[in-house]
Amino acid sequence: MTDLVREAPLGQAIRWITGNRLLQYPEERPGFELPTQYLTKFNSEKRRQSILSPVNMKTSGPNLQRNDTTTTSSGDSDLEGLGISKTKSRMDTQPYSSE
């Protein structure tokens, strides 16, 4: 019920008047910790970014050129490890009717 009131215009007004002391979101409360699934995903993204950092920087005169020799793989294997599946796009699904 608190969530419903917080999301309503009245709840947003209460939050604004009280400086977000009332009707706080879970992440605004003291002692909040991210769920394990988010931590796992965040750590894998952080690791992937450190691997995919600028690989080969060459200078040729005043211009900088970046040569990336690595390719990014789809994150599907990471999602499967978390028990999460990727939503299919329109191109991946079949139409309901043949009109």
Secondary structure, DSSP 8 states (H G I E B T S, - for coil): -HHHHHHSHHHHHHHHHTTS-SS--GGGSTT----HHHHHHHHHHHHHHHHTS--EEEEETTEEEEE-------THHHHHHHT------TTTS--SS--
